[in-house]
Amino acid sequence: MSWRYGRLAVGLALFGASVALMLAAGLGVPSWDVLHQGIAERTGLPIGLVVNLVAVGVLLLWVPLRQRPGVGTVANVLAVGPVVDLTLAALLPGHWTAQVGYLLAGIALNGVAIGLYVGAGLGPGPRDGLMTGLAARGHPIRVVRTAIEVAVVAAGWLLGGTVGVGTALYAVAIGPLVHHLLPRLAVKDPACPRSK
C-alpha cells in the first residue's frame, strides 16, 4: 500500500512541475487555468481562491456520477499549488526554443503525472474525477478528457482567460496521452478505470 502513496506523491509532484513548465513557456496556459483566469478577471477574486472554488464546484458534479473522493483528492488540492510555485521559482526564462521545450515537456509530463496519481487508485483530483466518472459510463477516456478540456478552454476564453498555441495543443493532446498512459501506469485495481 505504501508504494501506492509513493506513486500518488510522485504523480502530484510531476503534475505541479508540468503546470509550472507550461506557465513558464508563456505560450498559453493549460485548459483549466484559462477558466480560472477568466473567472478571476470577471469577479476580481484572486486566482488561487478561484482555483479552490472551481474545485469545489467540480466536486459537486461528482455526485450524479457517483464518484467518491479519496486521500488522493485531498492531496491533489493541497500539494499541486506549492509544487507549481517552487518549480516556477527554479525555472529561468529563455529563448523561444526553451519556451517550446518547456511547453512540450510540460504536456508530456502532465500525461505521465495524471497516469501516476489517478492510477494510484487513492482518489483522483477534482477535475480528473469528472473524467473518470464519465469514462466509467462507457465513454473512451481520450474522448471524455478532450471534450472536457475543449469545453473549459471555450468557457474560460469567453470570460477573458488567456488562450495561446500551448492551450490548444494541451487541450487536444492531453486526452490521447492520458488514454494511452493511464492503463499502463495504473495499479491493478478494479477501482482504477481503464481506457476503452
Contacts in CASP RR format, 6 or more apart in sequence:
PFRMAT RR
TARGET T0000
AUTHOR 0000-0000-0000
METHOD contacts of the structure
MODEL  1
MSWRYGRLAVGLALFGASVALMLAAGLGVPSWDVLHQGIAERTGLPIGLV
VNLVAVGVLLLWVPLRQRPGVGTVANVLAVGPVVDLTLAALLPGHWTAQV
GYLLAGIALNGVAIGLYVGAGLGPGPRDGLMTGLAARGHPIRVVRTAIEV
AVVAAGWLLGGTVGVGTALYAVAIGPLVHHLLPRLAVKDPACPRSK
4 120 0 8 1.000
4 121 0 8 1.000
4 122 0 8 1.000
4 187 0 8 1.000
5 71 0 8 1.000
5 120 0 8 1.000
5 122 0 8 1.000
6 120 0 8 1.000
7 116 0 8 1.000
7 117 0 8 1.000
7 119 0 8 1.000
7 120 0 8 1.000
7 185 0 8 1.000
7 187 0 8 1.000
8 71 0 8 1.000
8 72 0 8 1.000
8 75 0 8 1.000
8 116 0 8 1.000
8 117 0 8 1.000
8 120 0 8 1.000
8 121 0 8 1.000
8 122 0 8 1.000
9 75 0 8 1.000
9 79 0 8 1.000
10 116 0 8 1.000
10 117 0 8 1.000
11 112 0 8 1.000
11 113 0 8 1.000
11 114 0 8 1.000
11 115 0 8 1.000
11 116 0 8 1.000
11 117 0 8 1.000
11 120 0 8 1.000
12 72 0 8 1.000
12 75 0 8 1.000
12 76 0 8 1.000
12 79 0 8 1.000
12 80 0 8 1.000
12 83 0 8 1.000
12 113 0 8 1.000
12 117 0 8 1.000
13 79 0 8 1.000
13 83 0 8 1.000
13 113 0 8 1.000
14 109 0 8 1.000
14 110 0 8 1.000
14 112 0 8 1.000
14 113 0 8 1.000
14 116 0 8 1.000
15 76 0 8 1.000
15 80 0 8 1.000
15 83 0 8 1.000
15 110 0 8 1.000
15 113 0 8 1.000
15 114 0 8 1.000
15 117 0 8 1.000
16 79 0 8 1.000
16 80 0 8 1.000
16 81 0 8 1.000
16 83 0 8 1.000
16 84 0 8 1.000
16 87 0 8 1.000
16 113 0 8 1.000
17 83 0 8 1.000
17 84 0 8 1.000
17 87 0 8 1.000
17 106 0 8 1.000
17 109 0 8 1.000
17 113 0 8 1.000
18 105 0 8 1.000
18 106 0 8 1.000
18 107 0 8 1.000
18 109 0 8 1.000
18 110 0 8 1.000
18 111 0 8 1.000
18 113 0 8 1.000
19 30 0 8 1.000
19 33 0 8 1.000
19 80 0 8 1.000
19 84 0 8 1.000
19 106 0 8 1.000
19 110 0 8 1.000
20 83 0 8 1.000
20 84 0 8 1.000
20 85 0 8 1.000
20 86 0 8 1.000
20 87 0 8 1.000
20 88 0 8 1.000
20 91 0 8 1.000
21 87 0 8 1.000
21 91 0 8 1.000
21 102 0 8 1.000
21 103 0 8 1.000
21 105 0 8 1.000
21 106 0 8 1.000
21 109 0 8 1.000
22 28 0 8 1.000
22 29 0 8 1.000
22 30 0 8 1.000
22 102 0 8 1.000
22 103 0 8 1.000
22 106 0 8 1.000
22 107 0 8 1.000
22 110 0 8 1.000
22 166 0 8 1.000
22 170 0 8 1.000
23 29 0 8 1.000
23 33 0 8 1.000
23 84 0 8 1.000
23 88 0 8 1.000
24 88 0 8 1.000
24 91 0 8 1.000
24 93 0 8 1.000
24 99 0 8 1.000
24 102 0 8 1.000
25 99 0 8 1.000
25 100 0 8 1.000
25 101 0 8 1.000
25 102 0 8 1.000
25 103 0 8 1.000
25 106 0 8 1.000
25 166 0 8 1.000
26 99 0 8 1.000
26 103 0 8 1.000
27 99 0 8 1.000
27 100 0 8 1.000
27 103 0 8 1.000
27 164 0 8 1.000
27 165 0 8 1.000
27 166 0 8 1.000
28 162 0 8 1.000
28 163 0 8 1.000
28 164 0 8 1.000
28 165 0 8 1.000
28 166 0 8 1.000
28 167 0 8 1.000
29 37 0 8 1.000
29 161 0 8 1.000
29 162 0 8 1.000
29 164 0 8 1.000
29 167 0 8 1.000
30 110 0 8 1.000
30 167 0 8 1.000
30 170 0 8 1.000
31 148 0 8 1.000
31 149 0 8 1.000
31 150 0 8 1.000
31 152 0 8 1.000
31 153 0 8 1.000
31 167 0 8 1.000
31 170 0 8 1.000
31 171 0 8 1.000
31 174 0 8 1.000
32 54 0 8 1.000
32 127 0 8 1.000
32 152 0 8 1.000
34 152 0 8 1.000
34 153 0 8 1.000
34 156 0 8 1.000
34 157 0 8 1.000
34 161 0 8 1.000
34 162 0 8 1.000
34 163 0 8 1.000
34 167 0 8 1.000
35 54 0 8 1.000
35 152 0 8 1.000
35 153 0 8 1.000
35 155 0 8 1.000
35 156 0 8 1.000
35 159 0 8 1.000
35 161 0 8 1.000
36 47 0 8 1.000
36 48 0 8 1.000
36 50 0 8 1.000
36 51 0 8 1.000
36 54 0 8 1.000
37 47 0 8 1.000
37 156 0 8 1.000
37 159 0 8 1.000
37 160 0 8 1.000
37 161 0 8 1.000
37 162 0 8 1.000
38 156 0 8 1.000
38 159 0 8 1.000
38 160 0 8 1.000
38 161 0 8 1.000
39 45 0 8 1.000
39 50 0 8 1.000
39 53 0 8 1.000
39 54 0 8 1.000
39 156 0 8 1.000
39 159 0 8 1.000
40 46 0 8 1.000
40 47 0 8 1.000
40 48 0 8 1.000
40 50 0 8 1.000
41 159 0 8 1.000
41 160 0 8 1.000
41 161 0 8 1.000
42 159 0 8 1.000
42 160 0 8 1.000
43 50 0 8 1.000
45 53 0 8 1.000
52 77 0 8 1.000
55 77 0 8 1.000
55 126 0 8 1.000
55 127 0 8 1.000
56 126 0 8 1.000
57 126 0 8 1.000
58 126 0 8 1.000
58 127 0 8 1.000
58 129 0 8 1.000
58 130 0 8 1.000
59 69 0 8 1.000
59 73 0 8 1.000
59 126 0 8 1.000
61 130 0 8 1.000
62 68 0 8 1.000
62 69 0 8 1.000
62 126 0 8 1.000
62 129 0 8 1.000
62 130 0 8 1.000
62 133 0 8 1.000
65 129 0 8 1.000
65 130 0 8 1.000
65 133 0 8 1.000
65 134 0 8 1.000
65 136 0 8 1.000
65 137 0 8 1.000
66 133 0 8 1.000
67 124 0 8 1.000
67 129 0 8 1.000
67 130 0 8 1.000
67 132 0 8 1.000
67 133 0 8 1.000
68 123 0 8 1.000
69 123 0 8 1.000
70 122 0 8 1.000
70 123 0 8 1.000
71 122 0 8 1.000
71 123 0 8 1.000
72 117 0 8 1.000
72 120 0 8 1.000
72 121 0 8 1.000
72 122 0 8 1.000
72 123 0 8 1.000
72 124 0 8 1.000
72 125 0 8 1.000
73 123 0 8 1.000
73 124 0 8 1.000
73 125 0 8 1.000
73 126 0 8 1.000
73 129 0 8 1.000
75 122 0 8 1.000
76 117 0 8 1.000
76 124 0 8 1.000
76 125 0 8 1.000
76 126 0 8 1.000
76 128 0 8 1.000
77 125 0 8 1.000
77 126 0 8 1.000
91 102 0 8 1.000
103 166 0 8 1.000
103 169 0 8 1.000
107 166 0 8 1.000
107 169 0 8 1.000
107 170 0 8 1.000
107 173 0 8 1.000
107 174 0 8 1.000
107 177 0 8 1.000
108 177 0 8 1.000
110 170 0 8 1.000
110 174 0 8 1.000
110 177 0 8 1.000
111 174 0 8 1.000
111 177 0 8 1.000
111 178 0 8 1.000
111 181 0 8 1.000
112 181 0 8 1.000
112 185 0 8 1.000
114 128 0 8 1.000
114 174 0 8 1.000
114 177 0 8 1.000
114 178 0 8 1.000
114 181 0 8 1.000
114 182 0 8 1.000
115 178 0 8 1.000
115 181 0 8 1.000
115 182 0 8 1.000
115 185 0 8 1.000
115 186 0 8 1.000
116 185 0 8 1.000
117 124 0 8 1.000
117 125 0 8 1.000
117 128 0 8 1.000
118 124 0 8 1.000
118 125 0 8 1.000
118 128 0 8 1.000
118 129 0 8 1.000
118 132 0 8 1.000
118 178 0 8 1.000
118 182 0 8 1.000
118 186 0 8 1.000
118 192 0 8 1.000
119 182 0 8 1.000
119 185 0 8 1.000
119 186 0 8 1.000
119 187 0 8 1.000
119 192 0 8 1.000
120 187 0 8 1.000
121 186 0 8 1.000
121 187 0 8 1.000
121 189 0 8 1.000
121 191 0 8 1.000
121 192 0 8 1.000
123 129 0 8 1.000
124 131 0 8 1.000
124 132 0 8 1.000
127 148 0 8 1.000
130 148 0 8 1.000
131 141 0 8 1.000
131 144 0 8 1.000
131 145 0 8 1.000
131 148 0 8 1.000
131 178 0 8 1.000
132 141 0 8 1.000
132 193 0 8 1.000
133 193 0 8 1.000
134 144 0 8 1.000
134 148 0 8 1.000
135 141 0 8 1.000
135 144 0 8 1.000
135 193 0 8 1.000
135 195 0 8 1.000
135 196 0 8 1.000
136 193 0 8 1.000
138 196 0 8 1.000
139 196 0 8 1.000
140 179 0 8 1.000
140 195 0 8 1.000
140 196 0 8 1.000
141 175 0 8 1.000
141 178 0 8 1.000
141 179 0 8 1.000
141 182 0 8 1.000
141 193 0 8 1.000
141 195 0 8 1.000
141 196 0 8 1.000
142 175 0 8 1.000
142 176 0 8 1.000
142 178 0 8 1.000
142 179 0 8 1.000
142 195 0 8 1.000
144 175 0 8 1.000
145 174 0 8 1.000
145 175 0 8 1.000
145 178 0 8 1.000
145 179 0 8 1.000
146 171 0 8 1.000
146 172 0 8 1.000
146 174 0 8 1.000
146 175 0 8 1.000
146 176 0 8 1.000
149 170 0 8 1.000
149 171 0 8 1.000
149 172 0 8 1.000
149 174 0 8 1.000
149 175 0 8 1.000
150 171 0 8 1.000
150 172 0 8 1.000
153 163 0 8 1.000
153 167 0 8 1.000
153 168 0 8 1.000
153 171 0 8 1.000
156 163 0 8 1.000
157 163 0 8 1.000
178 195 0 8 1.000
179 195 0 8 1.000
180 195 0 8 1.000
182 192 0 8 1.000
182 193 0 8 1.000
182 194 0 8 1.000
182 195 0 8 1.000
183 194 0 8 1.000
183 195 0 8 1.000
186 192 0 8 1.000
186 193 0 8 1.000
186 194 0 8 1.000
END
